Amino acid sequence: MCLAIPAEVNELLDGDMAKCRVGKSDTFVNVSTMLLEEPAAVGDFLIVHAGFALRKLDPAEAQESLRLLRQMANIEEGTPGGF
């Protein structure tokens, strides 16, 4: 199964790339921002799938999506999660 995940832009990199943090974790991903309609900025939340930012998210929408993903992970694993 493939998921698109919310991630916050932490740093803008060369070549339409951004370093993004996934949730509140220590997980960072480098993503291409070339598909976005407008440039990304540090602090923006993006929906990321397969290494590409698909669109910007409202911060409240991003937090709700992360909350639901954590909840699903907890149900699946039966243990507290860490997104």
Buried (B, 14 or more C-beta within 10 A) or exposed (E): EEEBBBBBBEEBEEEBBBBBBBBEEEEBBEBBBEEBEEEBEEEBBBBBBEEBBBEBBEEEEBBEBBEEBBEEBBEEEEEEBEB
